[in-house]
Amino acid sequence: MYERRIEIRWADLDASRHVNNAVYLSYLEEVRTAWVERAVGDSATVWDYVLARVEIDYKRELTLADAAVVASCELGDVGNSSVRTKERVVTEAGEVAAEAEAVIVARDPETGRSRPITDAERAGFAR
């Protein structure tokens, strides 16, 4: 599992003064991108993956009083050309604010179509 602490910013809030629902997805994107980069070991290769699906369950609102969250990403499973992840946003006190699953697809940068995940990438995701 990969974790990243993210400070809640004033700009993350909506008119109700809680973190906007779309911002949770930004927190998850930040940790997912770092997780992929760590798994494949190449910052250029991370852009060869595109988000195909995300499902999120909101469990708790976040406000500026929470100060920061810890977003996490871990491997669900690896398919032929896609990777399923399990992701969470948790307060620093340990309360779950959101749980998510995402599917990212390996993409050939020249054709724009999906491509098979290499053995090296597969090993990196399994680490």
N, CA, C and O atoms as CSV, one atom per row, in Angstrom:
chain,resi,resn,atom,element,x,y,z
A,1,MET,N,N,0.845,-1.177,0.000
A,1,MET,CA,C,0.000,0.000,0.000
A,1,MET,C,C,0.887,1.236,0.000
A,1,MET,O,O,1.908,1.291,0.686
A,2,TYR,N,N,0.480,2.216,-0.777
A,2,TYR,CA,C,1.196,3.488,-0.831
A,2,TYR,C,C,0.288,4.551,-0.222
A,2,TYR,O,O,-0.905,4.597,-0.522
A,3,GLU,N,N,0.849,5.405,0.630
A,3,GLU,CA,C,0.080,6.457,1.278
A,3,GLU,C,C,0.739,7.808,1.041
A,3,GLU,O,O,1.954,7.915,0.876
A,4,ARG,N,N,-0.102,8.834,1.029
A,4,ARG,CA,C,0.399,10.191,0.875
A,4,ARG,C,C,-0.462,11.133,1.704
A,4,ARG,O,O,-1.690,11.105,1.625
A,5,ARG,N,N,0.198,11.963,2.496
A,5,ARG,CA,C,-0.508,12.978,3.282
A,5,ARG,C,C,-0.778,14.175,2.382
A,5,ARG,O,O,0.114,14.643,1.674
A,6,ILE,N,N,-2.010,14.669,2.414
A,6,ILE,CA,C,-2.406,15.804,1.579
A,6,ILE,C,C,-3.102,16.836,2.467
A,6,ILE,O,O,-4.082,16.528,3.145
A,7,GLU,N,N,-2.590,18.043,2.452
A,7,GLU,CA,C,-3.221,19.110,3.227
A,7,GLU,C,C,-4.509,19.559,2.545
A,7,GLU,O,O,-4.577,19.658,1.320
A,8,ILE,N,N,-5.520,19.825,3.353
A,8,ILE,CA,C,-6.773,20.360,2.832
A,8,ILE,C,C,-6.577,21.856,2.633
A,8,ILE,O,O,-6.172,22.567,3.553
A,9,ARG,N,N,-6.868,22.325,1.427
A,9,ARG,CA,C,-6.673,23.727,1.081
A,9,ARG,C,C,-8.017,24.468,1.051
A,9,ARG,O,O,-9.064,23.862,0.823
A,10,TRP,N,N,-7.975,25.743,1.277
A,10,TRP,CA,C,-9.176,26.573,1.241
A,10,TRP,C,C,-9.899,26.382,-0.095
A,10,TRP,O,O,-11.128,26.327,-0.128
A,11,ALA,N,N,-9.155,26.281,-1.181
A,11,ALA,CA,C,-9.749,26.119,-2.515
A,11,ALA,C,C,-10.478,24.786,-2.677
A,11,ALA,O,O,-11.264,24.627,-3.611
A,12,ASP,N,N,-10.232,23.828,-1.786
A,12,ASP,CA,C,-10.903,22.521,-1.857
A,12,ASP,C,C,-12.353,22.589,-1.381
A,12,ASP,O,O,-13.136,21.670,-1.623
A,13,LEU,N,N,-12.706,23.689,-0.700
A,13,LEU,CA,C,-14.027,23.802,-0.093
A,13,LEU,C,C,-15.055,24.340,-1.079
A,13,LEU,O,O,-14.726,25.071,-2.014
A,14,ASP,N,N,-16.309,23.957,-0.846
A,14,ASP,CA,C,-17.399,24.497,-1.640
A,14,ASP,C,C,-18.198,25.486,-0.796
A,14,ASP,O,O,-17.768,25.846,0.300
A,15,ALA,N,N,-19.338,25.924,-1.282
A,15,ALA,CA,C,-20.139,26.935,-0.578
A,15,ALA,C,C,-20.632,26.444,0.783
A,15,ALA,O,O,-20.940,27.257,1.654
A,16,SER,N,N,-20.710,25.146,0.975
A,16,SER,CA,C,-21.130,24.588,2.264
A,16,SER,C,C,-19.971,24.468,3.248
A,16,SER,O,O,-20.140,23.972,4.361
A,17,ARG,N,N,-18.800,24.924,2.830
A,17,ARG,CA,C,-17.577,24.912,3.650
A,17,ARG,C,C,-17.076,23.517,3.990
A,17,ARG,O,O,-16.412,23.314,5.006
A,18,HIS,N,N,-17.402,22.554,3.127
A,18,HIS,CA,C,-16.764,21.242,3.266
A,18,HIS,C,C,-16.071,20.926,1.943
A,18,HIS,O,O,-16.348,21.542,0.914
A,19,VAL,N,N,-15.172,19.961,1.994
A,19,VAL,CA,C,-14.418,19.598,0.800
A,19,VAL,C,C,-15.401,19.108,-0.258
A,19,VAL,O,O,-16.210,18.214,-0.010
A,20,ASN,N,N,-15.316,19.708,-1.432
A,20,ASN,CA,C,-16.206,19.353,-2.533
A,20,ASN,C,C,-15.997,17.901,-2.926
A,20,ASN,O,O,-14.876,17.395,-2.883
A,21,ASN,N,N,-17.076,17.232,-3.308
A,21,ASN,CA,C,-16.988,15.814,-3.656
A,21,ASN,C,C,-15.972,15.535,-4.769
A,21,ASN,O,O,-15.314,14.495,-4.749
A,22,ALA,N,N,-15.837,16.431,-5.725
A,22,ALA,CA,C,-14.890,16.228,-6.826
A,22,ALA,C,C,-13.442,16.289,-6.344
A,22,ALA,O,O,-12.562,15.688,-6.960
A,23,VAL,N,N,-13.188,17.000,-5.264
A,23,VAL,CA,C,-11.831,17.129,-4.742
A,23,VAL,C,C,-11.341,15.798,-4.167
A,23,VAL,O,O,-10.148,15.502,-4.230
A,24,TYR,N,N,-12.243,15.001,-3.611
A,24,TYR,CA,C,-11.864,13.672,-3.135
A,24,TYR,C,C,-11.209,12.901,-4.291
A,24,TYR,O,O,-10.210,12.207,-4.096
A,25,LEU,N,N,-11.780,13.030,-5.489
A,25,LEU,CA,C,-11.222,12.345,-6.657
A,25,LEU,C,C,-9.830,12.875,-6.990
A,25,LEU,O,O,-8.969,12.120,-7.443
A,26,SER,N,N,-9.606,14.166,-6.769
A,26,SER,CA,C,-8.266,14.737,-6.985
A,26,SER,C,C,-7.267,14.171,-5.987
A,26,SER,O,O,-6.129,13.870,-6.345
A,27,TYR,N,N,-7.694,14.025,-4.724
A,27,TYR,CA,C,-6.815,13.424,-3.723
A,27,TYR,C,C,-6.434,12.005,-4.154
A,27,TYR,O,O,-5.271,11.611,-4.072
A,28,LEU,N,N,-7.429,11.250,-4.612
A,28,LEU,CA,C,-7.170,9.866,-5.033
A,28,LEU,C,C,-6.297,9.816,-6.276
A,28,LEU,O,O,-5.438,8.943,-6.396
A,29,GLU,N,N,-6.507,10.746,-7.204
A,29,GLU,CA,C,-5.675,10.791,-8.400
A,29,GLU,C,C,-4.211,11.052,-8.036
A,29,GLU,O,O,-3.302,10.456,-8.612
A,30,GLU,N,N,-4.000,11.943,-7.081
A,30,GLU,CA,C,-2.643,12.270,-6.650
A,30,GLU,C,C,-1.922,11.044,-6.099
A,30,GLU,O,O,-0.773,10.783,-6.454
A,31,VAL,N,N,-2.591,10.300,-5.240
A,31,VAL,CA,C,-1.942,9.123,-4.650
A,31,VAL,C,C,-1.826,7.994,-5.678
A,31,VAL,O,O,-0.836,7.264,-5.680
A,32,ARG,N,N,-2.821,7.845,-6.544
A,32,ARG,CA,C,-2.778,6.789,-7.568
A,32,ARG,C,C,-1.634,7.020,-8.534
A,32,ARG,O,O,-0.922,6.082,-8.891
A,33,THR,N,N,-1.451,8.264,-8.962
A,33,THR,CA,C,-0.366,8.586,-9.893
A,33,THR,C,C,0.992,8.297,-9.258
A,33,THR,O,O,1.874,7.734,-9.907
A,34,ALA,N,N,1.162,8.678,-8.003
A,34,ALA,CA,C,2.426,8.398,-7.301
A,34,ALA,C,C,2.627,6.898,-7.138
A,34,ALA,O,O,3.750,6.410,-7.262
A,35,TRP,N,N,1.552,6.159,-6.862
A,35,TRP,CA,C,1.635,4.701,-6.705
A,35,TRP,C,C,2.064,4.043,-8.018
A,35,TRP,O,O,2.917,3.156,-8.020
A,36,VAL,N,N,1.470,4.480,-9.134
A,36,VAL,CA,C,1.847,3.917,-10.436
A,36,VAL,C,C,3.299,4.231,-10.740
A,36,VAL,O,O,4.043,3.361,-11.191
A,37,GLU,N,N,3.705,5.462,-10.499
A,37,GLU,CA,C,5.104,5.840,-10.758
A,37,GLU,C,C,6.058,4.979,-9.934
A,37,GLU,O,O,7.087,4.529,-10.437
A,38,ARG,N,N,5.719,4.757,-8.691
A,38,ARG,CA,C,6.555,3.917,-7.821
A,38,ARG,C,C,6.580,2.469,-8.324
A,38,ARG,O,O,7.621,1.814,-8.285
A,39,ALA,N,N,5.441,1.980,-8.791
A,39,ALA,CA,C,5.350,0.586,-9.249
A,39,ALA,C,C,6.130,0.353,-10.542
A,39,ALA,O,O,6.827,-0.653,-10.678
A,40,VAL,N,N,6.012,1.281,-11.487
A,40,VAL,CA,C,6.678,1.074,-12.775
A,40,VAL,C,C,8.089,1.640,-12.793
A,40,VAL,O,O,8.868,1.338,-13.698
A,41,GLY,N,N,8.430,2.470,-11.789
A,41,GLY,CA,C,9.794,2.959,-11.652
A,41,GLY,C,C,10.239,3.959,-12.698
A,41,GLY,O,O,11.439,4.161,-12.887
A,42,ASP,N,N,9.295,4.589,-13.383
A,42,ASP,CA,C,9.652,5.526,-14.436
A,42,ASP,C,C,8.573,6.604,-14.512
A,42,ASP,O,O,7.413,6.313,-14.802
A,43,SER,N,N,8.963,7.844,-14.249
A,43,SER,CA,C,7.966,8.921,-14.230
A,43,SER,C,C,7.353,9.156,-15.604
A,43,SER,O,O,6.235,9.664,-15.687
A,44,ALA,N,N,8.043,8.808,-16.677
A,44,ALA,CA,C,7.469,8.982,-18.020
A,44,ALA,C,C,6.402,7.928,-18.302
A,44,ALA,O,O,5.405,8.223,-18.961
A,45,THR,N,N,6.596,6.712,-17.815
A,45,THR,CA,C,5.659,5.616,-18.075
A,45,THR,C,C,4.324,5.817,-17.374
A,45,THR,O,O,3.308,5.283,-17.818
A,46,VAL,N,N,4.311,6.577,-16.288
A,46,VAL,CA,C,3.054,6.790,-15.564
A,46,VAL,C,C,1.996,7.392,-16.490
A,46,VAL,O,O,0.804,7.150,-16.303
A,47,TRP,N,N,2.418,8.169,-17.476
A,47,TRP,CA,C,1.470,8.802,-18.393
A,47,TRP,C,C,0.986,7.839,-19.470
A,47,TRP,O,O,0.156,8.206,-20.303
A,48,ASP,N,N,1.499,6.604,-19.459
A,48,ASP,CA,C,1.015,5.569,-20.374
A,48,ASP,C,C,-0.203,4.853,-19.795
A,48,ASP,O,O,-0.687,3.883,-20.378
A,49,TYR,N,N,-0.695,5.318,-18.666
A,49,TYR,CA,C,-1.884,4.737,-18.035
A,49,TYR,C,C,-2.992,5.787,-17.994
A,49,TYR,O,O,-2.750,6.951,-17.677
A,50,VAL,N,N,-4.195,5.362,-18.316
A,50,VAL,CA,C,-5.334,6.276,-18.272
A,50,VAL,C,C,-6.415,5.688,-17.365
A,50,VAL,O,O,-6.578,4.472,-17.265
A,51,LEU,N,N,-7.130,6.570,-16.723
A,51,LEU,CA,C,-8.218,6.155,-15.850
A,51,LEU,C,C,-9.416,5.766,-16.706
A,51,LEU,O,O,-9.887,6.554,-17.526
A,52,ALA,N,N,-9.902,4.549,-16.510
A,52,ALA,CA,C,-11.050,4.064,-17.268
A,52,ALA,C,C,-12.324,4.049,-16.430
A,52,ALA,O,O,-13.428,4.157,-16.963
A,53,ARG,N,N,-12.163,3.916,-15.115
A,53,ARG,CA,C,-13.337,3.803,-14.252
A,53,ARG,C,C,-12.943,4.154,-12.827
A,53,ARG,O,O,-11.840,3.842,-12.378
A,54,VAL,N,N,-13.847,4.799,-12.131
A,54,VAL,CA,C,-13.663,5.021,-10.696
A,54,VAL,C,C,-15.033,4.952,-10.034
A,54,VAL,O,O,-16.019,5.492,-10.535
A,55,GLU,N,N,-15.061,4.284,-8.912
A,55,GLU,CA,C,-16.274,4.162,-8.106
A,55,GLU,C,C,-15.913,4.606,-6.699
A,55,GLU,O,O,-14.931,4.135,-6.125
A,56,ILE,N,N,-16.707,5.512,-6.147
A,56,ILE,CA,C,-16.360,6.076,-4.840
A,56,ILE,C,C,-17.576,6.070,-3.925
A,56,ILE,O,O,-18.695,6.372,-4.341
A,57,ASP,N,N,-17.331,5.722,-2.680
A,57,ASP,CA,C,-18.337,5.804,-1.626
A,57,ASP,C,C,-17.865,6.853,-0.634
A,57,ASP,O,O,-16.797,6.728,-0.034
A,58,TYR,N,N,-18.675,7.883,-0.471
A,58,TYR,CA,C,-18.351,8.941,0.485
A,58,TYR,C,C,-18.863,8.517,1.853
A,58,TYR,O,O,-20.031,8.160,2.007
A,59,LYS,N,N,-17.986,8.558,2.836
A,59,LYS,CA,C,-18.323,8.083,4.182
A,59,LYS,C,C,-18.437,9.213,5.204
A,59,LYS,O,O,-19.167,9.093,6.188
A,60,ARG,N,N,-17.718,10.303,4.969
A,60,ARG,CA,C,-17.652,11.380,5.960
A,60,ARG,C,C,-17.249,12.663,5.263
A,60,ARG,O,O,-16.398,12.653,4.374
A,61,GLU,N,N,-17.860,13.767,5.665
A,61,GLU,CA,C,-17.434,15.037,5.085
A,61,GLU,C,C,-16.090,15.455,5.680
A,61,GLU,O,O,-15.722,15.057,6.786
A,62,LEU,N,N,-15.384,16.257,4.922
A,62,LEU,CA,C,-14.115,16.822,5.360
A,62,LEU,C,C,-14.242,18.333,5.388
A,62,LEU,O,O,-14.906,18.923,4.535
A,63,THR,N,N,-13.609,18.958,6.365
A,63,THR,CA,C,-13.608,20.413,6.466
A,63,THR,C,C,-12.180,20.889,6.713
A,63,THR,O,O,-11.271,20.077,6.884
A,64,LEU,N,N,-11.989,22.192,6.731
A,64,LEU,CA,C,-10.663,22.740,7.037
A,64,LEU,C,C,-10.185,22.316,8.415
A,64,LEU,O,O,-8.981,22.222,8.654
A,65,ALA,N,N,-11.118,22.060,9.321
A,65,ALA,CA,C,-10.743,21.634,10.671
A,65,ALA,C,C,-10.001,20.297,10.658
A,65,ALA,O,O,-9.254,20.003,11.591
A,66,ASP,N,N,-10.195,19.487,9.621
A,66,ASP,CA,C,-9.472,18.213,9.516
A,66,ASP,C,C,-8.005,18.426,9.156
A,66,ASP,O,O,-7.173,17.552,9.401
A,67,ALA,N,N,-7.686,19.573,8.582
A,67,ALA,CA,C,-6.318,19.995,8.258
A,67,ALA,C,C,-5.663,19.202,7.130
A,67,ALA,O,O,-5.115,19.793,6.200
A,68,ALA,N,N,-5.712,17.887,7.198
A,68,ALA,CA,C,-5.067,17.055,6.176
A,68,ALA,C,C,-5.728,15.686,6.142
A,68,ALA,O,O,-6.426,15.284,7.073
A,69,VAL,N,N,-5.489,14.984,5.045
A,69,VAL,CA,C,-5.971,13.610,4.911
A,69,VAL,C,C,-4.791,12.730,4.532
A,69,VAL,O,O,-3.735,13.218,4.128
A,70,VAL,N,N,-4.986,11.442,4.669
A,70,VAL,CA,C,-4.023,10.464,4.173
A,70,VAL,C,C,-4.753,9.662,3.106
A,70,VAL,O,O,-5.701,8.933,3.397
A,71,ALA,N,N,-4.300,9.808,1.872
A,71,ALA,CA,C,-4.874,9.058,0.758
A,71,ALA,C,C,-3.997,7.840,0.527
A,71,ALA,O,O,-2.771,7.920,0.613
A,72,SER,N,N,-4.632,6.709,0.231
A,72,SER,CA,C,-3.865,5.485,0.000
A,72,SER,C,C,-4.343,4.772,-1.253
A,72,SER,O,O,-5.493,4.903,-1.674
A,73,CYS,N,N,-3.426,4.018,-1.833
A,73,CYS,CA,C,-3.715,3.250,-3.040
A,73,CYS,C,C,-2.980,1.922,-2.937
A,73,CYS,O,O,-1.806,1.872,-2.569
A,74,GLU,N,N,-3.688,0.853,-3.266
A,74,GLU,CA,C,-3.060,-0.462,-3.287
A,74,GLU,C,C,-3.632,-1.282,-4.430
A,74,GLU,O,O,-4.688,-0.969,-4.981
A,75,LEU,N,N,-2.922,-2.319,-4.765
A,75,LEU,CA,C,-3.321,-3.188,-5.866
A,75,LEU,C,C,-4.562,-3.986,-5.516
A,75,LEU,O,O,-4.648,-4.586,-4.444
A,76,GLY,N,N,-5.519,-3.988,-6.425
A,76,GLY,CA,C,-6.652,-4.902,-6.351
A,76,GLY,C,C,-6.271,-6.150,-7.140
A,76,GLY,O,O,-6.081,-7.224,-6.570
A,77,ASP,N,N,-6.163,-5.995,-8.463
A,77,ASP,CA,C,-5.666,-7.087,-9.306
A,77,ASP,C,C,-5.180,-6.523,-10.634
A,77,ASP,O,O,-5.479,-5.383,-10.991
A,78,VAL,N,N,-4.425,-7.342,-11.355
A,78,VAL,CA,C,-3.859,-6.966,-12.647
A,78,VAL,C,C,-4.459,-7.854,-13.713
A,78,VAL,O,O,-4.441,-9.079,-13.592
A,79,GLY,N,N,-4.989,-7.244,-14.755
A,79,GLY,CA,C,-5.518,-7.985,-15.891
A,79,GLY,C,C,-4.521,-7.975,-17.038
A,79,GLY,O,O,-3.326,-7.770,-16.824
A,80,ASN,N,N,-5.005,-8.196,-18.248
A,80,ASN,CA,C,-4.121,-8.193,-19.417
A,80,ASN,C,C,-3.602,-6.806,-19.749
A,80,ASN,O,O,-2.420,-6.624,-20.040
A,81,SER,N,N,-4.509,-5.819,-19.703
A,81,SER,CA,C,-4.113,-4.449,-20.030
A,81,SER,C,C,-4.596,-3.440,-18.988
A,81,SER,O,O,-4.438,-2.233,-19.170
A,82,SER,N,N,-5.177,-3.930,-17.912
A,82,SER,CA,C,-5.707,-3.017,-16.901
A,82,SER,C,C,-5.287,-3.420,-15.493
A,82,SER,O,O,-4.909,-4.561,-15.228
A,83,VAL,N,N,-5.369,-2.437,-14.603
A,83,VAL,CA,C,-5.045,-2.634,-13.198
A,83,VAL,C,C,-6.207,-2.084,-12.388
A,83,VAL,O,O,-6.665,-0.966,-12.626
A,84,ARG,N,N,-6.678,-2.867,-11.435
A,84,ARG,CA,C,-7.731,-2.421,-10.518
A,84,ARG,C,C,-7.066,-2.058,-9.196
A,84,ARG,O,O,-6.252,-2.814,-8.667
A,85,THR,N,N,-7.427,-0.887,-8.671
A,85,THR,CA,C,-6.858,-0.432,-7.409
A,85,THR,C,C,-7.942,-0.304,-6.348
A,85,THR,O,O,-9.128,-0.185,-6.655
A,86,LYS,N,N,-7.506,-0.331,-5.093
A,86,LYS,CA,C,-8.356,-0.049,-3.943
A,86,LYS,C,C,-7.779,1.206,-3.309
A,86,LYS,O,O,-6.579,1.277,-3.045
A,87,GLU,N,N,-8.630,2.193,-3.064
A,87,GLU,CA,C,-8.141,3.485,-2.611
A,87,GLU,C,C,-8.993,4.001,-1.453
A,87,GLU,O,O,-10.171,3.667,-1.332
A,88,ARG,N,N,-8.371,4.825,-0.605
A,88,ARG,CA,C,-9.079,5.401,0.546
A,88,ARG,C,C,-8.599,6.813,0.812
A,88,ARG,O,O,-7.463,7.178,0.510
A,89,VAL,N,N,-9.493,7.592,1.384
A,89,VAL,CA,C,-9.157,8.892,1.947
A,89,VAL,C,C,-9.542,8.809,3.414
A,89,VAL,O,O,-10.695,8.538,3.750
A,90,VAL,N,N,-8.566,9.047,4.287
A,90,VAL,CA,C,-8.756,8.891,5.731
A,90,VAL,C,C,-8.275,10.164,6.415
A,90,VAL,O,O,-7.291,10.769,5.987
A,91,THR,N,N,-8.959,10.568,7.466
A,91,THR,CA,C,-8.474,11.708,8.249
A,91,THR,C,C,-7.205,11.294,8.982
A,91,THR,O,O,-6.913,10.105,9.113
A,92,GLU,N,N,-6.462,12.274,9.454
A,92,GLU,CA,C,-5.266,11.941,10.227
A,92,GLU,C,C,-5.618,11.238,11.530
A,92,GLU,O,O,-4.778,10.557,12.118
A,93,ALA,N,N,-6.867,11.401,11.984
A,93,ALA,CA,C,-7.334,10.704,13.187
A,93,ALA,C,C,-7.772,9.277,12.881
A,93,ALA,O,O,-8.120,8.526,13.792
A,94,GLY,N,N,-7.758,8.897,11.604
A,94,GLY,CA,C,-8.073,7.528,11.222
A,94,GLY,C,C,-9.499,7.281,10.779
A,94,GLY,O,O,-9.873,6.130,10.554
A,95,GLU,N,N,-10.310,8.321,10.645
A,95,GLU,CA,C,-11.686,8.142,10.199
A,95,GLU,C,C,-11.737,8.074,8.676
A,95,GLU,O,O,-11.157,8.918,7.993
A,96,VAL,N,N,-12.431,7.070,8.148
A,96,VAL,CA,C,-12.543,6.906,6.705
A,96,VAL,C,C,-13.508,7.955,6.152
A,96,VAL,O,O,-14.661,8.035,6.573
A,97,ALA,N,N,-13.021,8.751,5.208
A,97,ALA,CA,C,-13.849,9.769,4.564
A,97,ALA,C,C,-14.391,9.270,3.225
A,97,ALA,O,O,-15.472,9.678,2.802
A,98,ALA,N,N,-13.641,8.387,2.559
A,98,ALA,CA,C,-14.087,7.836,1.280
A,98,ALA,C,C,-13.326,6.557,0.971
A,98,ALA,O,O,-12.159,6.402,1.329
A,99,GLU,N,N,-14.015,5.647,0.299
A,99,GLU,CA,C,-13.402,4.422,-0.214
A,99,GLU,C,C,-13.701,4.357,-1.702
A,99,GLU,O,O,-14.793,4.716,-2.144
A,100,ALA,N,N,-12.725,3.897,-2.469
A,100,ALA,CA,C,-12.896,3.882,-3.915
A,100,ALA,C,C,-12.203,2.678,-4.539
A,100,ALA,O,O,-11.300,2.074,-3.960
A,101,GLU,N,N,-12.656,2.361,-5.725
A,101,GLU,CA,C,-11.976,1.400,-6.591
A,101,GLU,C,C,-11.815,2.083,-7.933
A,101,GLU,O,O,-12.713,2.786,-8.396
A,102,ALA,N,N,-10.668,1.872,-8.551
A,102,ALA,CA,C,-10.414,2.467,-9.857
A,102,ALA,C,C,-9.855,1.406,-10.799
A,102,ALA,O,O,-9.279,0.408,-10.366
A,103,VAL,N,N,-10.035,1.639,-12.074
A,103,VAL,CA,C,-9.434,0.808,-13.112
A,103,VAL,C,C,-8.627,1.736,-14.003
A,103,VAL,O,O,-9.149,2.702,-14.559
A,104,ILE,N,N,-7.340,1.421,-14.125
A,104,ILE,CA,C,-6.483,2.155,-15.047
A,104,ILE,C,C,-6.057,1.199,-16.150
A,104,ILE,O,O,-5.885,0.001,-15.924
A,105,VAL,N,N,-5.892,1.744,-17.337
A,105,VAL,CA,C,-5.574,0.929,-18.505
A,105,VAL,C,C,-4.237,1.373,-19.083
A,105,VAL,O,O,-3.980,2.564,-19.256
A,106,ALA,N,N,-3.390,0.385,-19.378
A,106,ALA,CA,C,-2.119,0.668,-20.045
A,106,ALA,C,C,-2.432,1.086,-21.477
A,106,ALA,O,O,-3.211,0.434,-22.173
A,107,ARG,N,N,-1.815,2.181,-21.904
A,107,ARG,CA,C,-2.131,2.768,-23.202
A,107,ARG,C,C,-0.867,2.919,-24.028
A,107,ARG,O,O,0.164,3.373,-23.531
A,108,ASP,N,N,-0.955,2.538,-25.281
A,108,ASP,CA,C,0.152,2.736,-26.213
A,108,ASP,C,C,0.135,4.208,-26.619
A,108,ASP,O,O,-0.842,4.665,-27.212
A,109,PRO,N,N,1.197,4.962,-26.313
A,109,PRO,CA,C,1.189,6.399,-26.603
A,109,PRO,C,C,1.140,6.732,-28.098
A,109,PRO,O,O,0.725,7.827,-28.476
A,110,GLU,N,N,1.559,5.796,-28.939
A,110,GLU,CA,C,1.554,6.060,-30.382
A,110,GLU,C,C,0.179,5.833,-31.001
A,110,GLU,O,O,-0.251,6.600,-31.862
A,111,THR,N,N,-0.513,4.778,-30.563
A,111,THR,CA,C,-1.807,4.455,-31.166
A,111,THR,C,C,-2.981,4.975,-30.346
A,111,THR,O,O,-4.081,5.149,-30.871
A,112,GLY,N,N,-2.748,5.222,-29.057
A,112,GLY,CA,C,-3.831,5.653,-28.189
A,112,GLY,C,C,-4.738,4.520,-27.752
A,112,GLY,O,O,-5.747,4.753,-27.088
A,113,ARG,N,N,-4.390,3.297,-28.117
A,113,ARG,CA,C,-5.198,2.127,-27.770
A,113,ARG,C,C,-4.574,1.393,-26.586
A,113,ARG,O,O,-3.410,1.609,-26.251
A,114,SER,N,N,-5.359,0.527,-25.963
A,114,SER,CA,C,-4.826,-0.241,-24.837
A,114,SER,C,C,-3.719,-1.161,-25.329
A,114,SER,O,O,-3.669,-1.548,-26.496
A,115,ARG,N,N,-2.845,-1.495,-24.407
A,115,ARG,CA,C,-1.734,-2.392,-24.715
A,115,ARG,C,C,-1.571,-3.366,-23.564
A,115,ARG,O,O,-2.027,-3.087,-22.455
A,116,PRO,N,N,-0.928,-4.508,-23.803
A,116,PRO,CA,C,-0.695,-5.459,-22.710
A,116,PRO,C,C,0.252,-4.878,-21.667
A,116,PRO,O,O,1.170,-4.125,-21.995
A,117,ILE,N,N,0.022,-5.230,-20.431
A,117,ILE,CA,C,0.931,-4.844,-19.349
A,117,ILE,C,C,2.158,-5.742,-19.440
A,117,ILE,O,O,2.034,-6.959,-19.574
A,118,THR,N,N,3.342,-5.140,-19.367
A,118,THR,CA,C,4.577,-5.917,-19.489
A,118,THR,C,C,4.825,-6.726,-18.219
A,118,THR,O,O,4.243,-6.449,-17.170
A,119,ASP,N,N,5.682,-7.715,-18.325
A,119,ASP,CA,C,6.049,-8.510,-17.149
A,119,ASP,C,C,6.703,-7.644,-16.080
A,119,ASP,O,O,6.460,-7.839,-14.889
A,120,ALA,N,N,7.530,-6.689,-16.496
A,120,ALA,CA,C,8.194,-5.792,-15.552
A,120,ALA,C,C,7.166,-4.928,-14.812
A,120,ALA,O,O,7.271,-4.743,-13.600
A,121,GLU,N,N,6.187,-4.407,-15.527
A,121,GLU,CA,C,5.130,-3.601,-14.903
A,121,GLU,C,C,4.311,-4.463,-13.933
A,121,GLU,O,O,3.993,-4.048,-12.819
A,122,ARG,N,N,3.989,-5.652,-14.385
A,122,ARG,CA,C,3.204,-6.584,-13.547
A,122,ARG,C,C,3.944,-6.870,-12.220
A,122,ARG,O,O,3.334,-6.887,-11.150
A,123,ALA,N,N,5.255,-7.090,-12.313
A,123,ALA,CA,C,6.059,-7.336,-11.111
A,123,ALA,C,C,6.088,-6.107,-10.210
A,123,ALA,O,O,6.025,-6.230,-8.987
A,124,GLY,N,N,6.181,-4.926,-10.808
A,124,GLY,CA,C,6.184,-3.693,-10.035
A,124,GLY,C,C,4.881,-3.471,-9.293
A,124,GLY,O,O,4.891,-3.039,-8.141
A,125,PHE,N,N,3.764,-3.759,-9.936
A,125,PHE,CA,C,2.460,-3.605,-9.276
A,125,PHE,C,C,2.302,-4.607,-8.140
A,125,PHE,O,O,1.657,-4.306,-7.135
A,126,ALA,N,N,2.873,-5.771,-8.285
A,126,ALA,CA,C,2.741,-6.820,-7.260
A,126,ALA,C,C,3.579,-6.519,-6.013
A,126,ALA,O,O,3.297,-7.037,-4.933
A,127,ARG,N,N,4.623,-5.672,-6.168
A,127,ARG,CA,C,5.486,-5.339,-5.023
A,127,ARG,C,C,4.739,-4.633,-3.930
A,127,ARG,O,O,5.327,-4.289,-2.904
